[in-house]
Amino acid sequence: MPLYEYYCPQCETRFELLSPMGRANDAATCPNGHAGAQRVLSVFSAVSKGAGGETAPIGGGSACDTCSSSSCSTCSLG
Ligand SMILES: [Zn+2]
């Protein structure tokens, strides 16, 4: 399960959270109990590159950029 970074605007706290694929963009609850913390889009995990320069969220399609399957059995990123 991927680890995402979230930011709570109410207490200005950043925290990390394991989120299932497809749930990364949902609002989270911070360690202090505030609902509505938003995911921080880091340099590493924000977007994957598209052929035409467009960006797409990670999480759809194959498990990582170097695998054509979804199992990631042929690379070290899984
Ligand atoms: Zn908070």
N, CA, C, O and the ligand as a Tripos MOL2 file, in Angstrom:
@<TRIPOS>MOLECULE
protein
  313   311    79     0     0
PROTEIN
NO_CHARGES

@<TRIPOS>ATOM
      1 N           0.8480   -1.1960    0.0000 N.3       1 MET1
      2 CA          0.0000    0.0000    0.0000 C.3       1 MET1
      3 C           0.8840    1.2470    0.0000 C.2       1 MET1
      4 O           1.8050    1.3500    0.8100 O.2       1 MET1
      5 N           0.6150    2.1840   -0.8920 N.am      2 PRO2
      6 CA          1.5140    3.3360   -0.9990 C.3       2 PRO2
      7 C           1.3610    4.2970    0.1620 C.2       2 PRO2
      8 O           0.2960    4.4220    0.7660 O.2       2 PRO2
      9 N           2.4670    4.9730    0.4570 N.am      3 LEU3
     10 CA          2.4880    5.9570    1.5360 C.3       3 LEU3
     11 C           2.3610    7.3520    0.9410 C.2       3 LEU3
     12 O           3.1280    7.7290    0.0550 O.2       3 LEU3
     13 N           1.3970    8.1110    1.4300 N.am      4 TYR4
     14 CA          1.1880    9.4550    0.9220 C.3       4 TYR4
     15 C           1.3740   10.4650    2.0370 C.2       4 TYR4
     16 O           1.2080   10.1630    3.2190 O.2       4 TYR4
     17 N           1.7240   11.6790    1.6240 N.am      5 GLU5
     18 CA          1.8870   12.7570    2.5870 C.3       5 GLU5
     19 C           0.6610   13.6560    2.5280 C.2       5 GLU5
     20 O           0.1910   14.0140    1.4480 O.2       5 GLU5
     21 N           0.1480   14.0160    3.7030 N.am      6 TYR6
     22 CA         -1.0280   14.8780    3.8020 C.3       6 TYR6
     23 C          -0.6930   16.1080    4.6230 C.2       6 TYR6
     24 O           0.2460   16.1110    5.4190 O.2       6 TYR6
     25 N          -1.4900   17.1650    4.4090 N.am      7 TYR7
     26 CA         -1.3200   18.4050    5.1520 C.3       7 TYR7
     27 C          -2.6550   18.8370    5.7390 C.2       7 TYR7
     28 O          -3.6560   18.9360    5.0300 O.2       7 TYR7
     29 N          -2.6580   19.0920    7.0500 N.am      8 CYS8
     30 CA         -3.8610   19.5690    7.7110 C.3       8 CYS8
     31 C          -3.7890   21.0800    7.8730 C.2       8 CYS8
     32 O          -2.9270   21.5740    8.6000 O.2       8 CYS8
     33 N          -4.6730   21.8310    7.2130 N.am      9 PRO9
     34 CA         -4.6260   23.2920    7.3090 C.3       9 PRO9
     35 C          -5.0870   23.8140    8.6630 C.2       9 PRO9
     36 O          -4.8030   24.9580    9.0170 O.2       9 PRO9
     37 N          -5.7810   23.0000    9.4060 N.am     10 GLN10
     38 CA         -6.3100   23.4720   10.6900 C.3      10 GLN10
     39 C          -5.2290   23.5540   11.7590 C.2      10 GLN10
     40 O          -5.2010   24.5020   12.5430 O.2      10 GLN10
     41 N          -4.3440   22.5710   11.7930 N.am     11 CYS11
     42 CA         -3.2560   22.6050   12.7730 C.3      11 CYS11
     43 C          -1.8950   22.7170   12.0840 C.2      11 CYS11
     44 O          -0.8530   22.6130   12.7310 O.2      11 CYS11
     45 N          -1.9140   22.9290   10.7650 N.am     12 GLU12
     46 CA         -0.6930   23.1270    9.9820 C.3      12 GLU12
     47 C           0.3030   22.0000   10.2110 C.2      12 GLU12
     48 O           1.4950   22.2310   10.4150 O.2      12 GLU12
     49 N          -0.2030   20.7980   10.1740 N.am     13 THR13
     50 CA          0.6320   19.6220   10.3990 C.3      13 THR13
     51 C           0.7070   18.7800    9.1320 C.2      13 THR13
     52 O          -0.2950   18.5430    8.4580 O.2      13 THR13
     53 N           1.9120   18.3410    8.8340 N.am     14 ARG14
     54 CA          2.0910   17.3630    7.7600 C.3      14 ARG14
     55 C           2.2160   15.9850    8.3720 C.2      14 ARG14
     56 O           2.8650   15.8140    9.4040 O.2      14 ARG14
     57 N           1.5980   15.0040    7.7410 N.am     15 PHE15
     58 CA          1.7020   13.6420    8.2310 C.3      15 PHE15
     59 C           1.5960   12.6800    7.0700 C.2      15 PHE15
     60 O           1.0900   13.0180    6.0000 O.2      15 PHE15
     61 N           2.0870   11.4670    7.3060 N.am     16 GLU16
     62 CA          2.0660   10.4530    6.2620 C.3      16 GLU16
     63 C           1.0170    9.4120    6.5880 C.2      16 GLU16
     64 O           0.7450    9.1120    7.7500 O.2      16 GLU16
     65 N           0.4340    8.8680    5.5300 N.am     17 LEU17
     66 CA         -0.6660    7.9360    5.7080 C.3      17 LEU17
     67 C          -0.6320    6.9010    4.6020 C.2      17 LEU17
     68 O          -0.4010    7.2220    3.4370 O.2      17 LEU17
     69 N          -0.8630    5.6740    4.9750 N.am     18 LEU18
     70 CA         -1.0060    4.6230    3.9750 C.3      18 LEU18
     71 C          -2.4220    4.6600    3.4210 C.2      18 LEU18
     72 O          -3.3950    4.5690    4.1700 O.2      18 LEU18
     73 N          -2.5290    4.7920    2.1120 N.am     19 SER19
     74 CA         -3.8490    4.8620    1.4910 C.3      19 SER19
     75 C          -3.9570    3.8420    0.3800 C.2      19 SER19
     76 O          -3.0120    3.6620   -0.3890 O.2      19 SER19
     77 N          -5.0820    3.1780    0.2840 N.am     20 PRO20
     78 CA         -5.2750    2.2410   -0.8250 C.3      20 PRO20
     79 C          -5.2500    2.9820   -2.1530 C.2      20 PRO20
     80 O          -5.5750    4.1670   -2.2310 O.2      20 PRO20
     81 N          -4.8600    2.2640   -3.1830 N.am     21 MET21
     82 CA         -4.9050    2.8400   -4.5180 C.3      21 MET21
     83 C          -6.3060    3.3740   -4.8150 C.2      21 MET21
     84 O          -7.3030    2.6990   -4.5560 O.2      21 MET21
     85 N          -6.3730    4.5680   -5.3510 N.am     22 GLY22
     86 CA         -7.6630    5.1420   -5.6790 C.3      22 GLY22
     87 C          -8.2270    6.0120   -4.5750 C.2      22 GLY22
     88 O          -9.1930    6.7460   -4.7850 O.2      22 GLY22
     89 N          -7.6240    5.9330   -3.3950 N.am     23 ARG23
     90 CA         -8.1180    6.7230   -2.2780 C.3      23 ARG23
     91 C          -7.1560    7.8540   -1.9310 C.2      23 ARG23
     92 O          -7.3940    8.6100   -0.9890 O.2      23 ARG23
     93 N          -6.0840    7.9680   -2.6830 N.am     24 ALA24
     94 CA         -5.0330    8.9130   -2.3290 C.3      24 ALA24
     95 C          -5.5020   10.3510   -2.3700 C.2      24 ALA24
     96 O          -4.9760   11.1980   -1.6480 O.2      24 ALA24
     97 N          -6.4830   10.6330   -3.2050 N.am     25 ASN25
     98 CA         -6.9360   12.0130   -3.3440 C.3      25 ASN25
     99 C          -8.1030   12.3430   -2.4090 C.2      25 ASN25
    100 O          -8.6060   13.4670   -2.4010 O.2      25 ASN25
    101 N          -8.5160   11.3670   -1.6350 N.am     26 ASP26
    102 CA         -9.5780   11.6320   -0.6800 C.3      26 ASP26
    103 C          -9.0430   12.4390    0.4930 C.2      26 ASP26
    104 O          -7.8580   12.3740    0.8200 O.2      26 ASP26
    105 N          -9.9240   13.1950    1.1170 N.am     27 ALA27
    106 CA         -9.5300   13.9040    2.3210 C.3      27 ALA27
    107 C          -9.2570   12.9010    3.4380 C.2      27 ALA27
    108 O          -9.9060   11.8590    3.5360 O.2      27 ALA27
    109 N          -8.2780   13.2460    4.2800 N.am     28 ALA28
    110 CA         -7.8990   12.3610    5.3770 C.3      28 ALA28
    111 C          -8.1140   13.0780    6.7050 C.2      28 ALA28
    112 O          -8.3870   14.2780    6.7510 O.2      28 ALA28
    113 N          -7.9850   12.3200    7.7670 N.am     29 THR29
    114 CA         -8.0700   12.8970    9.1080 C.3      29 THR29
    115 C          -6.6730   12.9470    9.7050 C.2      29 THR29
    116 O          -5.9590   11.9440    9.7140 O.2      29 THR29
    117 N          -6.2840   14.1180   10.2040 N.am     30 CYS30
    118 CA         -4.9400   14.2910   10.7280 C.3      30 CYS30
    119 C          -4.8030   13.6340   12.1000 C.2      30 CYS30
    120 O          -5.8030   13.2710   12.7190 O.2      30 CYS30
    121 N          -3.5490   13.4810   12.5810 N.am     31 PRO31
    122 CA         -3.3330   12.8410   13.8900 C.3      31 PRO31
    123 C          -4.0010   13.5820   15.0360 C.2      31 PRO31
    124 O          -4.1990   13.0080   16.1070 O.2      31 PRO31
    125 N          -4.3510   14.8370   14.8330 N.am     32 ASN32
    126 CA         -5.0150   15.6030   15.8810 C.3      32 ASN32
    127 C          -6.5370   15.5660   15.7590 C.2      32 ASN32
    128 O          -7.2440   16.2360   16.5120 O.2      32 ASN32
    129 N          -7.0270   14.7870   14.8190 N.am     33 GLY33
    130 CA         -8.4550   14.5660   14.7440 C.3      33 GLY33
    131 C          -9.2090   15.5090   13.8280 C.2      33 GLY33
    132 O         -10.4400   15.4910   13.8040 O.2      33 GLY33
    133 N          -8.4910   16.3390   13.0680 N.am     34 HIS34
    134 CA         -9.1650   17.2470   12.1520 C.3      34 HIS34
    135 C          -9.4710   16.5320   10.8380 C.2      34 HIS34
    136 O          -8.5800   15.9430   10.2270 O.2      34 HIS34
    137 N         -10.6920   16.5830   10.4170 N.am     35 ALA35
    138 CA        -11.0260   16.0600    9.1020 C.3      35 ALA35
    139 C         -10.6570   17.0940    8.0370 C.2      35 ALA35
    140 O         -10.5410   18.2830    8.3370 O.2      35 ALA35
    141 N         -10.4780   16.6560    6.8340 N.am     36 GLY36
    142 CA        -10.2590   17.5770    5.7260 C.3      36 GLY36
    143 C          -8.8090   17.8190    5.3700 C.2      36 GLY36
    144 O          -8.5060   18.7490    4.6220 O.2      36 GLY36
    145 N          -7.9000   16.9980    5.8910 N.am     37 ALA37
    146 CA         -6.5060   17.1310    5.4830 C.3      37 ALA37
    147 C          -6.3680   16.7200    4.0180 C.2      37 ALA37
    148 O          -6.9550   15.7310    3.5800 O.2      37 ALA37
    149 N          -5.5900   17.4860    3.2760 N.am     38 GLN38
    150 CA         -5.4510   17.2470    1.8500 C.3      38 GLN38
    151 C          -4.1080   16.6020    1.5410 C.2      38 GLN38
    152 O          -3.1150   16.8420    2.2290 O.2      38 GLN38
    153 N          -4.0930   15.7980    0.5180 N.am     39 ARG39
    154 CA         -2.8670   15.1440    0.1130 C.3      39 ARG39
    155 C          -1.8730   16.1710   -0.4080 C.2      39 ARG39
    156 O          -2.2400   17.0730   -1.1610 O.2      39 ARG39
    157 N          -0.6220   16.0310   -0.0070 N.am     40 VAL40
    158 CA          0.4480   16.8690   -0.5320 C.3      40 VAL40
    159 C           1.0160   16.2140   -1.7750 C.2      40 VAL40
    160 O           1.4000   15.0450   -1.7590 O.2      40 VAL40
    161 N           1.0640   16.9800   -2.8470 N.am     41 LEU41
    162 CA          1.5980   16.4500   -4.0990 C.3      41 LEU41
    163 C           3.1000   16.6410   -4.1020 C.2      41 LEU41
    164 O           3.5910   17.7410   -4.3530 O.2      41 LEU41
    165 N           3.8270   15.5810   -3.8270 N.am     42 SER42
    166 CA          5.2670   15.6750   -3.7710 C.3      42 SER42
    167 C           5.8610   15.5960   -5.1650 C.2      42 SER42
    168 O           5.1920   15.2220   -6.1290 O.2      42 SER42
    169 N           7.1320   15.9570   -5.2480 N.am     43 VAL43
    170 CA          7.8280   15.8980   -6.5320 C.3      43 VAL43
    171 C           7.8860   14.4770   -7.0420 C.2      43 VAL43
    172 O           7.8510   14.2380   -8.2490 O.2      43 VAL43
    173 N           7.9750   13.5320   -6.1210 N.am     44 PHE44
    174 CA          8.2170   12.1660   -6.5220 C.3      44 PHE44
    175 C           6.9510   11.4450   -6.9880 C.2      44 PHE44
    176 O           7.0020   10.6350   -7.9130 O.2      44 PHE44
    177 N           5.8360   11.7360   -6.3570 N.am     45 SER45
    178 CA          4.6610   10.9100   -6.5890 C.3      45 SER45
    179 C           3.4920   11.6700   -7.2110 C.2      45 SER45
    180 O           2.4240   11.0940   -7.4160 O.2      45 SER45
    181 N           3.6790   12.9560   -7.5150 N.am     46 ALA46
    182 CA          2.5400   13.7510   -7.9380 C.3      46 ALA46
    183 C           1.9890   13.2730   -9.2770 C.2      46 ALA46
    184 O           0.7970   12.9880   -9.3960 O.2      46 ALA46
    185 N           2.8370   13.1880  -10.2590 N.am     47 VAL47
    186 CA          2.3630   12.8910  -11.5960 C.3      47 VAL47
    187 C           3.3200   11.9450  -12.3070 C.2      47 VAL47
    188 O           4.4920   11.8420  -11.9450 O.2      47 VAL47
    189 N           2.8180   11.2690  -13.3040 N.am     48 SER48
    190 CA          3.6710   10.5240  -14.2040 C.3      48 SER48
    191 C           3.6430   11.2100  -15.5660 C.2      48 SER48
    192 O           2.6840   11.9020  -15.9080 O.2      48 SER48
    193 N           4.6860   11.0110  -16.3200 N.am     49 LYS49
    194 CA          4.7690   11.7420  -17.5750 C.3      49 LYS49
    195 C           3.9230   11.1000  -18.6690 C.2      49 LYS49
    196 O           3.8780    9.8780  -18.8090 O.2      49 LYS49
    197 N           3.2650   11.9440  -19.4310 N.am     50 GLY50
    198 CA          2.4810   11.4490  -20.5500 C.3      50 GLY50
    199 C           3.2140   11.6980  -21.8420 C.2      50 GLY50
    200 O           4.1260   12.5210  -21.9110 O.2      50 GLY50
    201 N           2.8080   10.9860  -22.8510 N.am     51 ALA51
    202 CA          3.5080   11.0530  -24.1280 C.3      51 ALA51
    203 C           3.4300   12.4440  -24.7370 C.2      51 ALA51
    204 O           4.3920   12.9110  -25.3450 O.2      51 ALA51
    205 N           2.2910   13.1090  -24.5770 N.am     52 GLY52
    206 CA          2.1090   14.4180  -25.1820 C.3      52 GLY52
    207 C           2.3790   15.5680  -24.2290 C.2      52 GLY52
    208 O           2.0090   16.7070  -24.5120 O.2      52 GLY52
    209 N           3.0180   15.2850  -23.1040 N.am     53 GLY53
    210 CA          3.2970   16.3300  -22.1490 C.3      53 GLY53
    211 C           2.1990   16.5080  -21.1200 C.2      53 GLY53
    212 O           2.3440   17.2880  -20.1790 O.2      53 GLY53
    213 N           1.1080   15.7910  -21.2920 N.am     54 GLU54
    214 CA          0.0500   15.8750  -20.2920 C.3      54 GLU54
    215 C           0.4490   15.0980  -19.0380 C.2      54 GLU54
    216 O           1.3440   14.2550  -19.0790 O.2      54 GLU54
    217 N          -0.1960   15.3800  -17.9690 N.am     55 THR55
    218 CA          0.1000   14.6720  -16.7360 C.3      55 THR55
    219 C          -1.0760   13.7960  -16.3510 C.2      55 THR55
    220 O          -2.2250   14.0850  -16.6860 O.2      55 THR55
    221 N          -0.7710   12.7260  -15.6450 N.am     56 ALA56
    222 CA         -1.8110   11.8170  -15.2130 C.3      56 ALA56
    223 C          -1.4990   11.3510  -13.8000 C.2      56 ALA56
    224 O          -0.3350   11.1350  -13.4620 O.2      56 ALA56
    225 N          -2.5090   11.1950  -12.9850 N.am     57 PRO57
    226 CA         -2.2680   10.7190  -11.6260 C.3      57 PRO57
    227 C          -1.7440    9.2960  -11.6220 C.2      57 PRO57
    228 O          -2.1770    8.4600  -12.4140 O.2      57 PRO57
    229 N          -0.8090    9.0280  -10.7250 N.am     58 ILE58
    230 CA         -0.3360    7.6630  -10.5420 C.3      58 ILE58
    231 C          -1.4240    6.8360   -9.8830 C.2      58 ILE58
    232 O          -2.1450    7.3420   -9.0230 O.2      58 ILE58
    233 N          -1.5520    5.6200  -10.2550 N.am     59 GLY59
    234 CA         -2.5310    4.7580   -9.6050 C.3      59 GLY59
    235 C          -3.3970    4.0420  -10.6150 C.2      59 GLY59
    236 O          -3.9490    2.9820  -10.3200 O.2      59 GLY59
    237 N          -3.5270    4.6140  -11.8180 N.am     60 GLY60
    238 CA         -4.3090    3.9370  -12.8380 C.3      60 GLY60
    239 C          -3.4050    3.1150  -13.7190 C.2      60 GLY60
    240 O          -2.2180    3.4190  -13.8340 O.2      60 GLY60
    241 N          -3.9220    2.0980  -14.3360 N.am     61 GLY61
    242 CA         -3.1480    1.2990  -15.2640 C.3      61 GLY61
    243 C          -2.1490    0.4220  -14.5560 C.2      61 GLY61
    244 O          -2.4590   -0.1810  -13.5280 O.2      61 GLY61
    245 N          -0.9510    0.3460  -15.0990 N.am     62 SER62
    246 CA          0.0350   -0.5540  -14.5520 C.3      62 SER62
    247 C           0.5510   -0.0530  -13.2190 C.2      62 SER62
    248 O           0.3710    1.1110  -12.8620 O.2      62 SER62
    249 N           1.1900   -0.9410  -12.4940 N.am     63 ALA63
    250 CA          1.5960   -0.6320  -11.1390 C.3      63 ALA63
    251 C           2.7340    0.3720  -11.0870 C.2      63 ALA63
    252 O           2.8380    1.1330  -10.1250 O.2      63 ALA63
    253 N           3.5750    0.3900  -12.0860 N.am     64 CYS64
    254 CA          4.6380    1.3810  -12.1030 C.3      64 CYS64
    255 C           5.0530    1.6370  -13.5500 C.2      64 CYS64
    256 O           4.6150    0.9450  -14.4690 O.2      64 CYS64
    257 N           5.9020    2.6400  -13.7330 N.am     65 ASP65
    258 CA          6.2580    3.0830  -15.0690 C.3      65 ASP65
    259 C           7.0350    2.0450  -15.8650 C.2      65 ASP65
    260 O           7.0220    2.0740  -17.0960 O.2      65 ASP65
    261 N           7.7070    1.1360  -15.1860 N.am     66 THR66
    262 CA          8.5880    0.2200  -15.8920 C.3      66 THR66
    263 C           7.9590   -1.1330  -16.1350 C.2      66 THR66
    264 O           8.5860   -2.0020  -16.7420 O.2      66 THR66
    265 N           6.7390   -1.3340  -15.6760 N.am     67 CYS67
    266 CA          6.0720   -2.6140  -15.8710 C.3      67 CYS67
    267 C           4.9000   -2.4620  -16.8320 C.2      67 CYS67
    268 O           4.1920   -1.4560  -16.7940 O.2      67 CYS67
    269 N           4.7010   -3.4180  -17.6600 N.am     68 SER68
    270 CA          3.5260   -3.4070  -18.5080 C.3      68 SER68
    271 C           2.3930   -4.1950  -17.8670 C.2      68 SER68
    272 O           1.2310   -4.0460  -18.2440 O.2      68 SER68
    273 N           2.7330   -5.0190  -16.9110 N.am     69 SER69
    274 CA          1.7160   -5.7420  -16.1800 C.3      69 SER69
    275 C           1.4200   -5.0110  -14.8800 C.2      69 SER69
    276 O           2.0550   -4.0050  -14.5630 O.2      69 SER69
    277 N           0.4660   -5.5160  -14.1450 N.am     70 SER70
    278 CA          0.1200   -4.8790  -12.8890 C.3      70 SER70
    279 C           0.7480   -5.5630  -11.6820 C.2      70 SER70
    280 O           0.4830   -5.1910  -10.5390 O.2      70 SER70
    281 N           1.5720   -6.5550  -11.9410 N.am     71 SER71
    282 CA          2.0890   -7.3200  -10.8170 C.3      71 SER71
    283 C           3.4120   -6.7800  -10.3020 C.2      71 SER71
    284 O           3.7990   -7.0520   -9.1650 O.2      71 SER71
    285 N           4.1110   -6.0100  -11.1420 N.am     72 CYS72
    286 CA          5.4110   -5.4580  -10.7540 C.3      72 CYS72
    287 C           6.4120   -6.5570  -10.4090 C.2      72 CYS72
    288 O           7.3480   -6.3210   -9.6460 O.2      72 CYS72
    289 N           6.2260   -7.7500  -10.9580 N.am     73 SER73
    290 CA          7.1140   -8.8420  -10.5950 C.3      73 SER73
    291 C           8.4640   -8.7370  -11.2730 C.2      73 SER73
    292 O           9.4100   -9.4300  -10.8980 O.2      73 SER73
    293 N           8.5550   -7.8660  -12.2780 N.am     74 THR74
    294 CA          9.8040   -7.7910  -13.0280 C.3      74 THR74
    295 C          10.6410   -6.5750  -12.6510 C.2      74 THR74
    296 O          11.6950   -6.3430  -13.2440 O.2      74 THR74
    297 N          10.1940   -5.8130  -11.6910 N.am     75 CYS75
    298 CA         10.9990   -4.6690  -11.2820 C.3      75 CYS75
    299 C          11.0640   -4.6040   -9.7750 C.2      75 CYS75
    300 O          10.4450   -5.4120   -9.0820 O.2      75 CYS75
    301 N          11.8120   -3.6440   -9.2650 N.am     76 SER76
    302 CA         12.0510   -3.5790   -7.8240 C.3      76 SER76
    303 C          11.1350   -2.5800   -7.1310 C.2      76 SER76
    304 O          11.2740   -2.3290   -5.9340 O.2      76 SER76
    305 N          10.2000   -2.0130   -7.8830 N.am     77 LEU77
    306 CA          9.3800   -0.9610   -7.2860 C.3      77 LEU77
    307 C           8.1330   -1.5080   -6.6070 C.2      77 LEU77
    308 O           7.4460   -0.7720   -5.8990 O.2      77 LEU77
    309 N           7.8330   -2.7700   -6.8080 N.am     78 GLY78
    310 CA          6.6270   -3.2950   -6.2500 C.3      78 GLY78
    311 C           6.8140   -3.7320   -4.8100 C.2      78 GLY78
    312 O           5.8690   -4.2080   -4.1810 O.2      78 GLY78
    313 ZN         -5.0950   18.8300   12.1650 Zn       79 ZN79
@<TRIPOS>BOND
     1     1     2 1
     2     2     3 1
     3     3     4 2
     4     3     5 am
     5     5     6 1
     6     6     7 1
     7     7     8 2
     8     7     9 am
     9     9    10 1
    10    10    11 1
    11    11    12 2
    12    11    13 am
    13    13    14 1
    14    14    15 1
    15    15    16 2
    16    15    17 am
    17    17    18 1
    18    18    19 1
    19    19    20 2
    20    19    21 am
    21    21    22 1
    22    22    23 1
    23    23    24 2
    24    23    25 am
    25    25    26 1
    26    26    27 1
    27    27    28 2
    28    27    29 am
    29    29    30 1
    30    30    31 1
    31    31    32 2
    32    31    33 am
    33    33    34 1
    34    34    35 1
    35    35    36 2
    36    35    37 am
    37    37    38 1
    38    38    39 1
    39    39    40 2
    40    39    41 am
    41    41    42 1
    42    42    43 1
    43    43    44 2
    44    43    45 am
    45    45    46 1
    46    46    47 1
    47    47    48 2
    48    47    49 am
    49    49    50 1
    50    50    51 1
    51    51    52 2
    52    51    53 am
    53    53    54 1
    54    54    55 1
    55    55    56 2
    56    55    57 am
    57    57    58 1
    58    58    59 1
    59    59    60 2
    60    59    61 am
    61    61    62 1
    62    62    63 1
    63    63    64 2
    64    63    65 am
    65    65    66 1
    66    66    67 1
    67    67    68 2
    68    67    69 am
    69    69    70 1
    70    70    71 1
    71    71    72 2
    72    71    73 am
    73    73    74 1
    74    74    75 1
    75    75    76 2
    76    75    77 am
    77    77    78 1
    78    78    79 1
    79    79    80 2
    80    79    81 am
    81    81    82 1
    82    82    83 1
    83    83    84 2
    84    83    85 am
    85    85    86 1
    86    86    87 1
    87    87    88 2
    88    87    89 am
    89    89    90 1
    90    90    91 1
    91    91    92 2
    92    91    93 am
    93    93    94 1
    94    94    95 1
    95    95    96 2
    96    95    97 am
    97    97    98 1
    98    98    99 1
    99    99   100 2
   100    99   101 am
   101   101   102 1
   102   102   103 1
   103   103   104 2
   104   103   105 am
   105   105   106 1
   106   106   107 1
   107   107   108 2
   108   107   109 am
   109   109   110 1
   110   110   111 1
   111   111   112 2
   112   111   113 am
   113   113   114 1
   114   114   115 1
   115   115   116 2
   116   115   117 am
   117   117   118 1
   118   118   119 1
   119   119   120 2
   120   119   121 am
   121   121   122 1
   122   122   123 1
   123   123   124 2
   124   123   125 am
   125   125   126 1
   126   126   127 1
   127   127   128 2
   128   127   129 am
   129   129   130 1
   130   130   131 1
   131   131   132 2
   132   131   133 am
   133   133   134 1
   134   134   135 1
   135   135   136 2
   136   135   137 am
   137   137   138 1
   138   138   139 1
   139   139   140 2
   140   139   141 am
   141   141   142 1
   142   142   143 1
   143   143   144 2
   144   143   145 am
   145   145   146 1
   146   146   147 1
   147   147   148 2
   148   147   149 am
   149   149   150 1
   150   150   151 1
   151   151   152 2
   152   151   153 am
   153   153   154 1
   154   154   155 1
   155   155   156 2
   156   155   157 am
   157   157   158 1
   158   158   159 1
   159   159   160 2
   160   159   161 am
   161   161   162 1
   162   162   163 1
   163   163   164 2
   164   163   165 am
   165   165   166 1
   166   166   167 1
   167   167   168 2
   168   167   169 am
   169   169   170 1
   170   170   171 1
   171   171   172 2
   172   171   173 am
   173   173   174 1
   174   174   175 1
   175   175   176 2
   176   175   177 am
   177   177   178 1
   178   178   179 1
   179   179   180 2
   180   179   181 am
   181   181   182 1
   182   182   183 1
   183   183   184 2
   184   183   185 am
   185   185   186 1
   186   186   187 1
   187   187   188 2
   188   187   189 am
   189   189   190 1
   190   190   191 1
   191   191   192 2
   192   191   193 am
   193   193   194 1
   194   194   195 1
   195   195   196 2
   196   195   197 am
   197   197   198 1
   198   198   199 1
   199   199   200 2
   200   199   201 am
   201   201   202 1
   202   202   203 1
   203   203   204 2
   204   203   205 am
   205   205   206 1
   206   206   207 1
   207   207   208 2
   208   207   209 am
   209   209   210 1
   210   210   211 1
   211   211   212 2
   212   211   213 am
   213   213   214 1
   214   214   215 1
   215   215   216 2
   216   215   217 am
   217   217   218 1
   218   218   219 1
   219   219   220 2
   220   219   221 am
   221   221   222 1
   222   222   223 1
   223   223   224 2
   224   223   225 am
   225   225   226 1
   226   226   227 1
   227   227   228 2
   228   227   229 am
   229   229   230 1
   230   230   231 1
   231   231   232 2
   232   231   233 am
   233   233   234 1
   234   234   235 1
   235   235   236 2
   236   235   237 am
   237   237   238 1
   238   238   239 1
   239   239   240 2
   240   239   241 am
   241   241   242 1
   242   242   243 1
   243   243   244 2
   244   243   245 am
   245   245   246 1
   246   246   247 1
   247   247   248 2
   248   247   249 am
   249   249   250 1
   250   250   251 1
   251   251   252 2
   252   251   253 am
   253   253   254 1
   254   254   255 1
   255   255   256 2
   256   255   257 am
   257   257   258 1
   258   258   259 1
   259   259   260 2
   260   259   261 am
   261   261   262 1
   262   262   263 1
   263   263   264 2
   264   263   265 am
   265   265   266 1
   266   266   267 1
   267   267   268 2
   268   267   269 am
   269   269   270 1
   270   270   271 1
   271   271   272 2
   272   271   273 am
   273   273   274 1
   274   274   275 1
   275   275   276 2
   276   275   277 am
   277   277   278 1
   278   278   279 1
   279   279   280 2
   280   279   281 am
   281   281   282 1
   282   282   283 1
   283   283   284 2
   284   283   285 am
   285   285   286 1
   286   286   287 1
   287   287   288 2
   288   287   289 am
   289   289   290 1
   290   290   291 1
   291   291   292 2
   292   291   293 am
   293   293   294 1
   294   294   295 1
   295   295   296 2
   296   295   297 am
   297   297   298 1
   298   298   299 1
   299   299   300 2
   300   299   301 am
   301   301   302 1
   302   302   303 1
   303   303   304 2
   304   303   305 am
   305   305   306 1
   306   306   307 1
   307   307   308 2
   308   307   309 am
   309   309   310 1
   310   310   311 1
   311   311   312 2
@<TRIPOS>SUBSTRUCTURE
     1 MET1         2 RESIDUE 1 A MET
     2 PRO2         6 RESIDUE 1 A PRO
     3 LEU3        10 RESIDUE 1 A LEU
     4 TYR4        14 RESIDUE 1 A TYR
     5 GLU5        18 RESIDUE 1 A GLU
     6 TYR6        22 RESIDUE 1 A TYR
     7 TYR7        26 RESIDUE 1 A TYR
     8 CYS8        30 RESIDUE 1 A CYS
     9 PRO9        34 RESIDUE 1 A PRO
    10 GLN10       38 RESIDUE 1 A GLN
    11 CYS11       42 RESIDUE 1 A CYS
    12 GLU12       46 RESIDUE 1 A GLU
    13 THR13       50 RESIDUE 1 A THR
    14 ARG14       54 RESIDUE 1 A ARG
    15 PHE15       58 RESIDUE 1 A PHE
    16 GLU16       62 RESIDUE 1 A GLU
    17 LEU17       66 RESIDUE 1 A LEU
    18 LEU18       70 RESIDUE 1 A LEU
    19 SER19       74 RESIDUE 1 A SER
    20 PRO20       78 RESIDUE 1 A PRO
    21 MET21       82 RESIDUE 1 A MET
    22 GLY22       86 RESIDUE 1 A GLY
    23 ARG23       90 RESIDUE 1 A ARG
    24 ALA24       94 RESIDUE 1 A ALA
    25 ASN25       98 RESIDUE 1 A ASN
    26 ASP26      102 RESIDUE 1 A ASP
    27 ALA27      106 RESIDUE 1 A ALA
    28 ALA28      110 RESIDUE 1 A ALA
    29 THR29      114 RESIDUE 1 A THR
    30 CYS30      118 RESIDUE 1 A CYS
    31 PRO31      122 RESIDUE 1 A PRO
    32 ASN32      126 RESIDUE 1 A ASN
    33 GLY33      130 RESIDUE 1 A GLY
    34 HIS34      134 RESIDUE 1 A HIS
    35 ALA35      138 RESIDUE 1 A ALA
    36 GLY36      142 RESIDUE 1 A GLY
    37 ALA37      146 RESIDUE 1 A ALA
    38 GLN38      150 RESIDUE 1 A GLN
    39 ARG39      154 RESIDUE 1 A ARG
    40 VAL40      158 RESIDUE 1 A VAL
    41 LEU41      162 RESIDUE 1 A LEU
    42 SER42      166 RESIDUE 1 A SER
    43 VAL43      170 RESIDUE 1 A VAL
    44 PHE44      174 RESIDUE 1 A PHE
    45 SER45      178 RESIDUE 1 A SER
    46 ALA46      182 RESIDUE 1 A ALA
    47 VAL47      186 RESIDUE 1 A VAL
    48 SER48      190 RESIDUE 1 A SER
    49 LYS49      194 RESIDUE 1 A LYS
    50 GLY50      198 RESIDUE 1 A GLY
    51 ALA51      202 RESIDUE 1 A ALA
    52 GLY52      206 RESIDUE 1 A GLY
    53 GLY53      210 RESIDUE 1 A GLY
    54 GLU54      214 RESIDUE 1 A GLU
    55 THR55      218 RESIDUE 1 A THR
    56 ALA56      222 RESIDUE 1 A ALA
    57 PRO57      226 RESIDUE 1 A PRO
    58 ILE58      230 RESIDUE 1 A ILE
    59 GLY59      234 RESIDUE 1 A GLY
    60 GLY60      238 RESIDUE 1 A GLY
    61 GLY61      242 RESIDUE 1 A GLY
    62 SER62      246 RESIDUE 1 A SER
    63 ALA63      250 RESIDUE 1 A ALA
    64 CYS64      254 RESIDUE 1 A CYS
    65 ASP65      258 RESIDUE 1 A ASP
    66 THR66      262 RESIDUE 1 A THR
    67 CYS67      266 RESIDUE 1 A CYS
    68 SER68      270 RESIDUE 1 A SER
    69 SER69      274 RESIDUE 1 A SER
    70 SER70      278 RESIDUE 1 A SER
    71 SER71      282 RESIDUE 1 A SER
    72 CYS72      286 RESIDUE 1 A CYS
    73 SER73      290 RESIDUE 1 A SER
    74 THR74      294 RESIDUE 1 A THR
    75 CYS75      298 RESIDUE 1 A CYS
    76 SER76      302 RESIDUE 1 A SER
    77 LEU77      306 RESIDUE 1 A LEU
    78 GLY78      310 RESIDUE 1 A GLY
    79 ZN79       313 GROUP 0 **** ****
